[in-house]
Amino acid sequence: MLSVRLVQMIEDHAEELTRGLIRTLQGNSRTPHYHSLTYEELHYRTYSVYRNLGHWLSHKSEEPIEANYSDLAKRRFAEGVPLNEVVFALISTKNHLHDYVRSVGLMDSAVELHQERELQRMVGNFFDKAIYYTVRVYEHEAGFPYAKAAMPSAAATPGR
C-alpha cells in the first residue's frame, strides 16, 4: 500500500527538492560536466521526476521510462557528459529523494513506516530501470559493439 500522502508531499515540494539536487550536481567533484549544464536543463529533468512521481510509479509499463531515459542518454552523450557522471546524477536524484523522505519524519505508526518502505522500494525500482535504459542507450550512442546487439525494445523484452 503506497502512501498517497508521501507521494503528494514529494510532488508538492518538487521545486525545493529540485533546487537542492541542482546545487549538489553543480557543486560535486564527481559531476564536473554538470557544472556547465544550464540551470534550466537540469531543472527540467529533475523537476519532472519529483513533480510527477506518482505518475512515474503508477505506470504498469516500462515504455515511458525507457523513452524518457533513452532521450536523456542521447542528450547527455551529445553534450559530452561521461556515462559515469550521468549514472551518478541519477543515483544522486534517488538519494536526494530518500534523504528528504527520511528528514520529514512523518512516520508515526507501523503502517506509515511500511508505506515509507514501500515507497522507497518503488522509487528504487524506478531508478534501477531509469539507469538501465540510460546506460543501454548511451552505450549504443557511443558505438560500443556489444551495445548494438543488446537493443531490444521494451515491448519485446520478456519477463516484465
N, C-alpha and C positions, 0 to 999 in steps of 0.2 A: 504494500500500500504506500504510494508515493505521497508525500506531504505537499498538498497544493499550497499550503501556507508558505513553506520553504521556497518552493519554486517561484511563487508570486513575490516573495521578499527579494529574491535574487533578481528577478526581472525588474522590479521597482527600483533597485539600486544598481542597475546596469551601468549607468553613467559613472557613478563612483568607482565601481569595480574596473571599468574601462580605463579611467584616468590613472588609477593605481598601477594597473598592469603596464600601461604605456610608459609610465615613469620607470618601472622595473626594466622593461625591454630596452629603453633608450639609455639606460644607465648601467646596464650589466656588461661586464667584460666578456661574457660568453656570447653576446649578441651584437658585435660591433657593426654589422651591416644594417641592423635595425635602427642604429643611431641616425642614419641618413634617410630612412624612410619618412615620409611626411606623417604628421600627426593625423591628418585626415584618413590616410590609407590604413594606418594601424587602428584608428578609432572605428572605421567602417567594419573591419573584420572582427574585432574584439566585441564591440557593442552588439553586433548581430548575434553572436553566440550567447552572451549574457541576457540580452533583452528577449530573445526567443527560445530560452532554454526549455520551457515546457513543450514548445513545438518540436524542437530537436529530439527531446527524449520520448515523445509520444509516437514518433514515426515507427511504423512496423517494417518499413523497407529501408534498406541502406542506400538506395539510389540518391536521395537528396544529399546525404553525407558524402557519397562518392563524388557527386557533381560539384559540390561546394569546395571540397578539399582537393579535388583534381585541378580546379581552377586556381586555387591558392598555390599549388605546386608549380603550375605553369607560370604564374605571375612571379613567384619568388625566384624560379630558375631564370626567367628572363631578366630579372633585376640583378642577378648575380649573387643572390643570398645563398651561402652554402647550406647544404641539407642539414648539417648538424645544428645550425642556428634556427632553422625552421622547426625542427623537432623540439629543440629546447624551448622555443617560443610557445609551441603547443602544450608542452608539459608545464610551462610556467602559467599558462592560461588556466589549465586544470588545477594546479596547486594553489593559485591565487583564489580560485573559487572555493576550494576545500578550506583554505585558511579563513575565508570570510564566513562560511557557514559555521565553522567552529567558534569563531570570535563573537558571533551574535548571541550565542548561548540561549537559544530558545527551547532547549530540550529539557522539559520539566518532568517527563514521565517516561516509562519504559516504551510506551507506544511511540512517543516522539523520537526517542533515541533510535528505535527500529526504523522509523521513517527517514531519519537523517542517514543512517547506514544504507538504506535502500537508495536514497538519492545519490550518495557517494558512489555506490556500485554502478548505478545507471550512468552517472557522469563519467566514471572511469571507462565504462564500456563505450560510450560515445567518443571519448578522446582516443581510445585504442583504435577505433575504426577511422577516425579522422587522421591519425598518424599513419595508419596502414595505407590509406588511399593517397595521402600526401607523398609518402616515400615511394610508393609504386609509380606514380605519375612523374615525380621528379626524376627518378632513375630512368624512366622511359625517355623523358625530355633530354636527359644528359647523354643518352645513347648507349647506356650500359647494355652489352649484348644479351645478358640473361633477362633484362627487363622487357625486351621486345616480346619474348615468348611468354611472359607472365602477365599479359594484359587482358584476361577475360573480362567481360563486362560483369557488373554486379548481378544482373538478372541471370546470367549463365553460370554463376558460381553455386555449386551445390552446398547443402548443409547450412543454409542461413535461415 
